[in-house]
Amino acid sequence: MARSDEQNRLARERARENILQAAIETFSERGVAGASIAEITQRAGVAQGLVNYHFGGKEQLVIAVIDRWFETVLGFARV
C-alpha cells in the first residue's frame, strides 16, 4: 500500500531531522573537517543522497547545524 502525502511529508521531515542530529553529534566528536557524509548518514540511518536532497551538501549541512545552535541557545532563527 502506498503512503499518503502526509506520511511522505513526515518521513522527509524525520529523515532531515535524523541527518541534522547525526551531523551535530559527528561534528562535535570529529570536527567538521574530520566528519564524513558517509559517517553522518550511517549514524542517521539514511541514504547518502539525502544530505544533498535536504541540505545541498556538507557546507549547507554545517550552516544548518549552526542555525540549529542559534535557535537552541539564543532562542531565535537566522533569517
ZIFENSUL-V419308 format. One record per helix or strand of 2 or more residues. SS is the DSSP state (H for helix, E for strand). FROM is the first residue (numbers start at 1). LEN is the number of residues. Records with the same first field share a line. If there is no record, write none. Layout:
SS = FROM-LEN + FROM-LEN
//
This chain:
H = 5-30 + 37-8 + 49-7 + 58-17
//
